[in-house]
Amino acid sequence: MDRFKQEITILQMLDHPNVLKLYEYFEDDKNVYLVTEICRGGELFDRIIEQEFFSEKVAAKIFK
């Protein structure tokens, strides 16, 4: 659990437009809750399954 908390601390310090912002976290006896920025556009995994293949050009548009 120490490495996990270290990772959370590092993520909270990051501020980059291409990295999901982690604002806060909370934990109870069973779960850890992460408070992040909203990312719209659906699940990337679902798009990968749908398309089966992304060209570099298409991938660049998706990740913008």
Phi and psi in degrees as GROMACS dihedral restraints (atoms count N, CA, C in turn):
[ dihedral_restraints ]
;  ai    aj    ak    al  type     phi  dphi    fc
    3     4     5     6     1   -62.9    20    10
    4     5     6     7     1   -41.0    20    10
    6     7     8     9     1   -66.4    20    10
    7     8     9    10     1   -36.3    20    10
    9    10    11    12     1   -63.4    20    10
   10    11    12    13     1   -45.7    20    10
   12    13    14    15     1   -65.4    20    10
   13    14    15    16     1   -34.9    20    10
   15    16    17    18     1   -64.5    20    10
   16    17    18    19     1   -41.8    20    10
   18    19    20    21     1   -63.1    20    10
   19    20    21    22     1   -40.8    20    10
   21    22    23    24     1   -61.7    20    10
   22    23    24    25     1   -44.5    20    10
   24    25    26    27     1   -60.0    20    10
   25    26    27    28     1   -43.5    20    10
   27    28    29    30     1   -64.0    20    10
   28    29    30    31     1   -45.6    20    10
   30    31    32    33     1   -61.1    20    10
   31    32    33    34     1   -36.1    20    10
   33    34    35    36     1   -67.0    20    10
   34    35    36    37     1   -27.6    20    10
   36    37    38    39     1   -81.5    20    10
   37    38    39    40     1   -22.9    20    10
   39    40    41    42     1   -70.0    20    10
   40    41    42    43     1   139.0    20    10
   42    43    44    45     1  -142.7    20    10
   43    44    45    46     1    92.4    20    10
   45    46    47    48     1  -144.0    20    10
   46    47    48    49     1   139.6    20    10
   48    49    50    51     1   -63.3    20    10
   49    50    51    52     1   -19.7    20    10
   51    52    53    54     1  -101.3    20    10
   52    53    54    55     1     9.0    20    10
   54    55    56    57     1  -124.3    20    10
   55    56    57    58     1   129.8    20    10
   57    58    59    60     1   -55.5    20    10
   58    59    60    61     1   129.8    20    10
   60    61    62    63     1   -82.0    20    10
   61    62    63    64     1   125.9    20    10
   63    64    65    66     1  -101.8    20    10
   64    65    66    67     1   115.7    20    10
   66    67    68    69     1   -88.3    20    10
   67    68    69    70     1   -43.4    20    10
   69    70    71    72     1  -158.8    20    10
   70    71    72    73     1   164.8    20    10
   72    73    74    75     1  -142.4    20    10
   73    74    75    76     1   153.7    20    10
   75    76    77    78     1  -136.3    20    10
   76    77    78    79     1   152.8    20    10
   78    79    80    81     1  -141.3    20    10
   79    80    81    82     1   151.4    20    10
   81    82    83    84     1  -126.9    20    10
   82    83    84    85     1  -162.4    20    10
   84    85    86    87     1   -64.4    20    10
   85    86    87    88     1   -28.0    20    10
   87    88    89    90     1  -115.6    20    10
   88    89    90    91     1   -23.5    20    10
   90    91    92    93     1  -135.4    20    10
   91    92    93    94     1   157.6    20    10
   93    94    95    96     1  -117.3    20    10
   94    95    96    97     1   130.0    20    10
   96    97    98    99     1  -109.8    20    10
   97    98    99   100     1   126.9    20    10
   99   100   101   102     1  -106.5    20    10
  100   101   102   103     1   130.4    20    10
  102   103   104   105     1  -103.4    20    10
  103   104   105   106     1   112.0    20    10
  105   106   107   108     1  -122.8    20    10
  106   107   108   109     1   171.4    20    10
  108   109   110   111     1   -69.6    20    10
  109   110   111   112     1   161.3    20    10
  111   112   113   114     1   -79.2    20    10
  112   113   114   115     1   132.4    20    10
  114   115   116   117     1  -119.6    20    10
  115   116   117   118     1   113.8    20    10
  117   118   119   120     1   -93.8    20    10
  118   119   120   121     1   160.2    20    10
  120   121   122   123     1   117.5    20    10
  121   122   123   124     1    -1.7    20    10
  123   124   125   126     1    87.8    20    10
  124   125   126   127     1  -173.0    20    10
  126   127   128   129     1   -85.5    20    10
  127   128   129   130     1   128.1    20    10
  129   130   131   132     1   -60.7    20    10
  130   131   132   133     1   -40.7    20    10
  132   133   134   135     1   -57.4    20    10
  133   134   135   136     1   -42.4    20    10
  135   136   137   138     1   -61.9    20    10
  136   137   138   139     1   -39.7    20    10
  138   139   140   141     1   -66.0    20    10
  139   140   141   142     1   -39.5    20    10
  141   142   143   144     1   -63.1    20    10
  142   143   144   145     1   -44.6    20    10
  144   145   146   147     1   -63.0    20    10
  145   146   147   148     1   -42.9    20    10
  147   148   149   150     1   -59.7    20    10
  148   149   150   151     1   -49.9    20    10
  150   151   152   153     1   -83.4    20    10
  151   152   153   154     1   -28.5    20    10
  153   154   155   156     1    69.1    20    10
  154   155   156   157     1   -26.4    20    10
  156   157   158   159     1  -155.3    20    10
  157   158   159   160     1   137.2    20    10
  159   160   161   162     1  -116.8    20    10
  160   161   162   163     1   130.8    20    10
  162   163   164   165     1   -72.2    20    10
  163   164   165   166     1   165.5    20    10
  165   166   167   168     1   -62.0    20    10
  166   167   168   169     1   -38.1    20    10
  168   169   170   171     1   -63.3    20    10
  169   170   171   172     1   -45.4    20    10
  171   172   173   174     1   -67.5    20    10
  172   173   174   175     1   -43.4    20    10
  174   175   176   177     1   -59.5    20    10
  175   176   177   178     1   -40.3    20    10
  177   178   179   180     1   -63.0    20    10
  178   179   180   181     1   -38.5    20    10
  180   181   182   183     1   -66.4    20    10
  181   182   183   184     1   -42.2    20    10
  183   184   185   186     1   -64.3    20    10
  184   185   186   187     1   -40.8    20    10
  186   187   188   189     1   -82.4    20    10
  187   188   189   190     1    -1.4    20    10
